[in-house]
């Protein structure tokens, strides 16, 4: 009975849990949305903070992101990352001449989001063999190439 005081049904509960997860992730990355450059190397502290958060909550994320039955969490995280990456791509476009941009914005967002979420899921499935800091540095190095 108590369950139905809070939720209509199980899909409603999962939807609210996914909303909570998205809000928590946003809180983790909110302060790091301004991207800076240091010499040639571009830094993305948001990525490291996100990976630390996921590592600290690895049991939860491993269940919700690697399960084939609860795609709502992966979909929600994918949308959240797509929004963050879209803002980043947009800031790059305005910082550079639009004629220098060779990849459509939506394609860059799809690719970046899918690569990031896929990497996080593989990292969780492999029981996080790398520290969040190391993984963030590796991902950042891939993006620079």
MILO-354432 format. One record per residue: residue number from 1; residue in three letters; x, y, z of N, C-alpha, C, O in turn. Coordinates in Angstrom, 3 decimals. Layout:
N
NUM  ala  X  Y  Z  X  Y  Z  X  Y  Z  X  Y  Z
...
END
This chain:
145
1  unk  0.817  -1.210  0.000  0.000  0.000  0.000  0.855  1.265  0.000  0.547  2.227  -0.703
2  unk  1.932  1.261  0.792  2.789  2.443  0.867  3.357  2.794  -0.505  3.470  3.970  -0.849
3  unk  3.713  1.781  -1.288  4.248  1.979  -2.631  3.320  2.864  -3.457  3.776  3.790  -4.128
4  unk  2.029  2.583  -3.412  1.063  3.297  -4.248  0.751  4.702  -3.731  0.092  5.480  -4.421
5  unk  1.213  5.030  -2.534  1.112  6.410  -2.059  2.113  7.301  -2.790  1.906  8.506  -2.929
6  unk  3.203  6.687  -3.257  4.275  7.445  -3.905  4.313  7.287  -5.428  4.728  8.201  -6.141
7  unk  3.882  6.130  -5.918  3.988  5.830  -7.342  2.692  5.221  -7.864  1.961  4.556  -7.129
8  unk  2.417  5.465  -9.161  1.246  4.848  -9.788  1.485  3.364  -10.039  0.611  2.527  -9.814
9  unk  2.711  3.056  -10.519  3.075  1.686  -10.846  4.599  1.608  -10.947  5.288  2.594  -10.684
10  unk  5.119  0.459  -11.322  6.574  0.288  -11.400  7.199  1.191  -12.466  8.239  1.791  -12.194
11  unk  6.619  1.318  -13.665  7.206  2.260  -14.626  7.263  3.698  -14.084  8.219  4.424  -14.359
12  unk  6.251  4.106  -13.323  6.263  5.435  -12.719  7.415  5.561  -11.723  8.078  6.597  -11.679
13  unk  7.661  4.527  -10.927  8.766  4.532  -9.974  10.106  4.633  -10.714  10.982  5.403  -10.318
14  unk  10.257  3.855  -11.783  11.498  3.898  -12.562  11.701  5.270  -13.190  12.820  5.780  -13.235
15  unk  10.626  5.857  -13.670  10.706  7.202  -14.264  11.189  8.222  -13.229  12.044  9.057  -13.526
16  unk  10.641  8.152  -12.024  11.057  9.076  -10.958  12.493  8.817  -10.524  13.229  9.759  -10.230
17  unk  12.898  7.555  -10.480  14.288  7.235  -10.149  15.227  7.780  -11.228  16.301  8.292  -10.911
18  unk  14.833  7.675  -12.485  15.650  8.201  -13.580  15.745  9.721  -13.489  16.806  10.295  -13.733
19  unk  14.634  10.375  -13.137  14.660  11.828  -12.938  15.624  12.203  -11.820  16.398  13.151  -11.952
20  unk  15.576  11.454  -10.717  16.481  11.706  -9.586  17.936  11.521  -9.994  18.800  12.313  -9.618
21  unk  18.203  10.460  -10.774  19.563  10.203  -11.238  20.047  11.361  -12.114  21.174  11.830  -11.955
22  unk  19.208  11.815  -13.025  19.582  12.912  -13.925  19.858  14.188  -13.124  20.811  14.913  -13.412
23  unk  19.034  14.453  -12.135  19.237  15.647  -11.304  20.540  15.557  -10.523  21.256  16.548  -10.380
24  unk  20.845  14.363  -10.018  22.087  14.162  -9.279  23.299  14.373  -10.186  24.270  15.016  -9.786
25  unk  23.245  13.838  -11.396  24.336  14.006  -12.355  24.490  15.484  -12.704  25.609  15.991  -12.786
26  unk  23.380  16.169  -12.909  23.451  17.604  -13.200  24.116  18.378  -12.071  24.910  19.284  -12.323
27  unk  23.801  18.031  -10.839  24.427  18.691  -9.688  25.938  18.480  -9.697  26.699  19.395  -9.382
28  unk  26.367  17.276  -10.059  27.793  16.948  -10.086  28.516  17.783  -11.144  29.618  18.274  -10.899
29  unk  27.904  17.943  -12.313  28.588  18.606  -13.423  28.259  20.092  -13.556  28.908  20.794  -14.331
30  unk  27.287  20.571  -12.834  26.804  21.948  -13.001  27.908  23.004  -12.887  27.943  23.942  -13.684
31  unk  28.790  22.871  -11.930  29.830  23.878  -11.723  30.957  23.795  -12.738  31.795  24.694  -12.803
32  unk  30.991  22.743  -13.522  32.103  22.550  -14.442  31.719  22.716  -15.898  32.399  22.184  -16.776
33  unk  30.647  23.440  -16.176  30.215  23.565  -17.560  30.996  24.612  -18.341  30.863  24.699  -19.562
34  unk  31.819  25.416  -17.646  32.664  26.344  -18.398  33.959  25.617  -18.727  34.676  25.156  -17.839
35  unk  34.242  25.526  -20.012  35.371  24.752  -20.486  36.536  25.696  -20.724  36.390  26.738  -21.363
36  unk  37.696  25.315  -20.201  38.863  26.178  -20.302  39.938  25.491  -21.115  39.921  24.275  -21.309
37  unk  40.865  26.291  -21.581  42.005  25.747  -22.295  43.265  26.140  -21.553  43.393  27.266  -21.073
38  unk  44.198  25.198  -21.464  45.492  25.464  -20.841  46.548  25.108  -21.875  46.866  23.937  -22.082
39  unk  47.079  26.126  -22.513  48.040  25.870  -23.576  47.376  25.095  -24.693  46.310  25.482  -25.173
40  unk  47.996  24.003  -25.111  47.452  23.168  -26.171  46.409  22.175  -25.650  45.533  21.732  -26.392
41  unk  46.518  21.831  -24.359  45.668  20.770  -23.810  44.358  21.340  -23.298  44.341  22.237  -22.455
42  unk  43.269  20.812  -23.817  41.956  21.247  -23.375  41.533  20.418  -22.180  41.693  19.197  -22.180
43  unk  41.000  21.064  -21.171  40.586  20.353  -19.965  39.076  20.245  -19.935  38.363  21.121  -20.426
44  unk  38.605  19.165  -19.356  37.170  18.953  -19.198  36.949  18.374  -17.813  36.706  17.175  -17.676
45  unk  37.030  19.227  -16.758  36.901  18.723  -15.384  35.542  18.079  -15.126  35.427  17.217  -14.254
46  unk  34.526  18.478  -15.859  33.205  17.894  -15.697  33.258  16.386  -15.896  32.598  15.647  -15.165
47  unk  34.016  15.927  -16.850  34.120  14.503  -17.134  34.703  13.759  -15.941  34.185  12.716  -15.542
48  unk  35.767  14.288  -15.377  36.376  13.645  -14.212  35.402  13.611  -13.040  35.280  12.584  -12.372
49  unk  34.713  14.710  -12.781  33.746  14.744  -11.683  32.595  13.767  -11.924  32.117  13.126  -10.989
50  unk  32.157  13.656  -13.164  31.105  12.699  -13.504  31.569  11.272  -13.235  30.835  10.477  -12.649
51  unk  32.789  10.948  -13.663  33.307  9.591  -13.467  33.537  9.285  -11.992  33.307  8.156  -11.559
52  unk  33.983  10.258  -11.218  34.136  10.055  -9.772  32.774  9.757  -9.156  32.639  8.836  -8.350
53  unk  31.775  10.533  -9.535  30.414  10.316  -9.025  29.918  8.911  -9.376  29.355  8.217  -8.528
54  unk  30.127  8.500  -10.611  29.694  7.167  -11.032  30.452  6.092  -10.258  29.855  5.103  -9.832
55  unk  31.768  6.275  -10.072  32.560  5.296  -9.314  32.079  5.206  -7.865  32.002  4.114  -7.302
56  unk  31.758  6.345  -7.268  31.278  6.353  -5.883  29.919  5.674  -5.748  29.571  5.188  -4.672
57  unk  29.168  5.639  -6.814  27.837  5.022  -6.824  27.797  3.862  -7.820  26.786  3.632  -8.484
58  unk  28.896  3.147  -7.908  29.074  2.129  -8.939  28.010  1.036  -8.893  27.560  0.583  -9.946
59  unk  27.602  0.606  -7.719  26.595  -0.463  -7.649  25.306  -0.030  -8.333  24.733  -0.775  -9.128
60  unk  24.860  1.173  -8.019  23.628  1.694  -8.630  23.788  1.806  -10.145  22.962  1.298  -10.902
61  unk  24.864  2.478  -10.582  25.035  2.711  -12.012  25.264  1.417  -12.779  24.824  1.286  -13.922
62  unk  25.943  0.469  -12.166  26.162  -0.804  -12.858  24.829  -1.501  -13.108  24.609  -2.070  -14.177
63  unk  23.955  -1.454  -12.128  22.641  -2.088  -12.283  21.802  -1.352  -13.330  21.253  -1.974  -14.239
64  unk  21.707  -0.037  -13.201  20.775  0.693  -14.070  21.309  0.946  -15.481  20.518  1.089  -16.413
65  unk  22.629  1.003  -15.659  23.153  1.281  -16.997  23.508  0.030  -17.774  23.517  0.056  -19.005
66  unk  23.799  -1.063  -17.091  24.205  -2.258  -17.829  23.084  -3.272  -17.988  23.240  -4.265  -18.698
67  unk  21.961  -3.030  -17.335  20.816  -3.935  -17.464  20.106  -3.677  -18.786  19.881  -2.530  -19.172
68  unk  19.764  -4.732  -19.454  19.044  -4.592  -20.722  17.568  -4.294  -20.494  16.860  -3.908  -21.424
69  unk  17.106  -4.470  -19.270  15.685  -4.278  -18.974  15.332  -2.852  -18.599  14.185  -2.441  -18.775
70  unk  16.279  -2.090  -18.089  15.938  -0.733  -17.639  16.665  0.307  -18.485  17.560  1.002  -18.005
71  unk  16.266  0.401  -19.745  16.891  1.351  -20.658  16.533  2.803  -20.331  17.168  3.726  -20.841
72  unk  15.527  3.007  -19.491  15.119  4.367  -19.156  16.280  5.162  -18.565  16.406  6.359  -18.824
73  unk  17.133  4.503  -17.770  18.256  5.195  -17.149  19.317  5.551  -18.179  19.849  6.661  -18.170
74  unk  19.623  4.613  -19.063  20.594  4.880  -20.120  20.078  5.978  -21.043  20.829  6.873  -21.432
75  unk  18.800  5.908  -21.392  18.210  6.931  -22.254  18.280  8.306  -21.596  18.603  9.296  -22.252
76  unk  17.977  8.368  -20.302  17.993  9.649  -19.595  19.412  10.210  -19.515  19.621  11.406  -19.721
77  unk  20.389  9.346  -19.215  21.775  9.791  -19.152  22.266  10.204  -20.537  23.017  11.171  -20.670
78  unk  21.844  9.474  -21.564  22.214  9.814  -22.939  21.700  11.212  -23.291  22.439  12.016  -23.858
79  unk  20.449  11.503  -22.962  19.894  12.824  -23.255  20.635  13.913  -22.497  20.932  14.971  -23.052
80  unk  20.931  13.658  -21.241  21.650  14.630  -20.420  23.032  14.920  -21.005  23.429  16.078  -21.126
81  unk  23.760  13.865  -21.366  25.087  14.047  -21.957  24.983  14.731  -23.317  25.834  15.549  -23.665
82  unk  23.951  14.404  -24.085  23.755  15.048  -25.388  23.544  16.546  -25.212  24.077  17.340  -25.986
83  unk  22.772  16.940  -24.202  22.549  18.369  -23.937  23.847  19.069  -23.563  24.124  20.172  -24.034
84  unk  24.639  18.425  -22.715  25.911  19.019  -22.288  26.876  19.119  -23.465  27.535  20.143  -23.648
85  unk  26.957  18.054  -24.260  27.852  18.059  -25.421  27.371  19.065  -26.459  28.190  19.727  -27.097
86  unk  26.062  19.191  -26.640  25.525  20.161  -27.601  25.931  21.579  -27.205  26.308  22.382  -28.059
87  unk  25.856  21.883  -25.922  26.274  23.214  -25.454  27.756  23.425  -25.714  28.184  24.519  -26.082
88  unk  28.523  22.383  -25.521  29.970  22.470  -25.746  30.288  22.661  -27.224  31.132  23.481  -27.585
89  unk  29.601  21.891  -28.080  29.800  22.030  -29.528  29.401  23.435  -29.963  30.094  24.063  -30.764
90  unk  28.289  23.925  -29.437  27.826  25.274  -29.782  28.857  26.330  -29.391  29.089  27.277  -30.142
91  unk  29.476  26.173  -28.219  30.484  27.147  -27.790  31.709  27.084  -28.678  32.354  28.106  -28.914
92  unk  32.043  25.896  -29.179  33.172  25.781  -30.112  32.856  26.468  -31.430  33.717  27.131  -32.007
93  unk  31.620  26.313  -31.912  31.227  26.912  -33.185  31.282  28.426  -33.087  31.764  29.087  -34.008
94  unk  30.794  28.987  -31.983  30.823  30.438  -31.847  32.239  30.952  -31.606  32.537  32.102  -31.926
95  unk  33.126  30.111  -31.040  34.507  30.524  -30.801  35.334  30.489  -32.081  36.344  31.185  -32.188
96  unk  34.915  29.691  -33.043  35.640  29.561  -34.306  34.762  30.038  -35.447  33.548  30.191  -35.310
97  unk  35.397  30.261  -36.549  34.667  30.624  -37.755  33.785  29.440  -38.174  34.268  28.310  -38.248
98  unk  32.532  29.683  -38.442  31.592  28.622  -38.823  32.069  27.861  -40.056  31.729  26.689  -40.219
99  unk  32.849  28.500  -40.928  33.343  27.816  -42.123  34.383  26.751  -41.777  34.643  25.864  -42.589
100  unk  34.990  26.823  -40.570  35.969  25.825  -40.145  35.306  24.546  -39.654  35.955  23.502  -39.589
101  unk  34.034  24.609  -39.311  33.321  23.455  -38.773  33.017  22.497  -39.909  32.384  22.869  -40.898
102  unk  33.478  21.242  -39.759  33.305  20.270  -40.836  32.289  19.189  -40.504  31.900  18.430  -41.391
103  unk  31.849  19.095  -39.264  30.899  18.058  -38.853  29.609  18.733  -38.400  29.627  19.694  -37.632
104  unk  28.498  18.213  -38.888  27.199  18.730  -38.461  27.084  18.640  -36.947  27.534  17.666  -36.344
105  unk  26.488  19.648  -36.335  26.350  19.699  -34.883  25.620  18.471  -34.345  26.087  17.856  -33.386
106  unk  24.490  18.102  -34.938  23.729  16.969  -34.405  24.512  15.663  -34.497  24.408  14.818  -33.608
107  unk  25.291  15.490  -35.556  26.103  14.279  -35.692  27.200  14.257  -34.634  27.468  13.211  -34.043
108  unk  27.831  15.389  -34.394  28.862  15.474  -33.346  28.275  15.153  -31.972  28.915  14.477  -31.166
109  unk  27.069  15.629  -31.704  26.405  15.367  -30.422  26.055  13.889  -30.296  26.309  13.283  -29.255
110  unk  25.477  13.302  -31.337  25.125  11.875  -31.297  26.363  11.027  -31.040  26.371  10.143  -30.183
111  unk  27.406  11.322  -31.803  28.639  10.548  -31.704  29.266  10.708  -30.316  29.618  9.719  -29.673
112  unk  29.403  11.934  -29.867  30.025  12.184  -28.561  29.253  11.550  -27.421  29.848  10.954  -26.524
113  unk  27.935  11.672  -27.446  27.100  11.094  -26.394  27.192  9.577  -26.383  27.373  8.965  -25.331
114  unk  27.068  8.981  -27.548  27.109  7.517  -27.636  28.474  6.980  -27.219  28.555  5.969  -26.521
115  unk  29.535  7.642  -27.639  30.883  7.196  -27.270  31.100  7.306  -25.765  31.649  6.393  -25.148
116  unk  30.674  8.411  -25.177  30.865  8.607  -23.746  30.049  7.612  -22.929  30.585  6.979  -22.019
117  unk  28.763  7.464  -23.237  27.911  6.537  -22.493  28.399  5.102  -22.701  28.436  4.318  -21.752
118  unk  28.769  4.758  -23.917  29.284  3.412  -24.190  30.558  3.120  -23.423  30.741  2.012  -22.918
119  unk  31.435  4.096  -23.330  32.675  3.929  -22.573  32.387  3.756  -21.088  32.994  2.909  -20.433
120  unk  31.467  4.550  -20.553  31.104  4.437  -19.137  30.496  3.064  -18.852  30.821  2.439  -17.842
121  unk  29.624  2.596  -19.728  29.001  1.283  -19.528  30.057  0.171  -19.578  30.036  -0.736  -18.746
122  unk  30.974  0.233  -20.541  32.034  -0.777  -20.631  32.928  -0.725  -19.390  33.325  -1.768  -18.870
123  unk  33.241  0.465  -18.921  34.060  0.657  -17.719  33.380  0.015  -16.509  34.037  -0.647  -15.706
124  unk  32.076  0.209  -16.378  31.329  -0.403  -15.274  31.281  -1.923  -15.415  31.476  -2.643  -14.435
125  unk  31.024  -2.412  -16.619  30.946  -3.861  -16.841  32.277  -4.549  -16.530  32.299  -5.702  -16.098
126  unk  33.372  -3.844  -16.750  34.709  -4.401  -16.482  35.160  -4.123  -15.040  36.335  -4.287  -14.713
127  unk  34.225  -3.704  -14.187  34.503  -3.400  -12.773  35.522  -2.277  -12.587  36.391  -2.349  -11.718
128  unk  35.404  -1.254  -13.407  36.186  -0.017  -13.317  37.689  -0.278  -13.152  38.260  0.042  -12.109
129  unk  38.331  -0.856  -14.173  39.755  -1.176  -14.062  40.664  0.064  -14.020  41.846  -0.052  -13.699
130  unk  40.130  1.226  -14.335  40.904  2.468  -14.323  40.264  3.453  -13.360  39.056  3.412  -13.125
131  unk  41.079  4.335  -12.808  40.535  5.370  -11.930  39.734  6.353  -12.771  39.966  6.468  -13.975
132  unk  38.793  7.063  -12.152  38.054  8.079  -12.896  38.983  9.128  -13.521  38.751  9.579  -14.643
133  unk  40.021  9.506  -12.798  40.957  10.513  -13.301  41.681  10.025  -14.556  41.816  10.761  -15.533
134  unk  42.146  8.771  -14.516  42.850  8.213  -15.663  41.925  8.077  -16.869  42.296  8.418  -17.992
135  unk  40.718  7.574  -16.621  39.761  7.414  -17.711  39.391  8.765  -18.323  39.305  8.893  -19.544
136  unk  39.175  9.766  -17.478  38.855  11.110  -17.985  39.985  11.636  -18.859  39.739  12.225  -19.912
137  unk  41.225  11.425  -18.422  42.381  11.888  -19.204  42.463  11.155  -20.536  42.763  11.765  -21.563
138  unk  42.199  9.847  -20.527  42.233  9.062  -21.761  41.145  9.519  -22.740  41.402  9.684  -23.932
139  unk  39.940  9.718  -22.226  38.837  10.174  -23.085  39.146  11.546  -23.655  38.900  11.806  -24.833
140  unk  39.686  12.427  -22.816  40.056  13.765  -23.279  41.134  13.680  -24.362  41.106  14.444  -25.327
141  unk  42.089  12.747  -24.204  43.128  12.568  -25.204  42.541  12.089  -26.532  42.987  12.513  -27.598
142  unk  41.547  11.211  -26.468  40.891  10.743  -27.695  40.209  11.894  -28.425  40.271  11.987  -29.651
143  unk  39.568  12.755  -27.671  38.847  13.880  -28.271  39.794  14.858  -28.934  39.419  15.525  -29.897
144  unk  41.014  14.954  -28.435  41.968  15.918  -28.973  42.555  15.460  -30.305  43.131  16.264  -31.038
145  unk  42.416  14.206  -30.613  43.016  13.661  -31.840  42.192  13.986  -33.058  42.555  13.602  -34.170
END
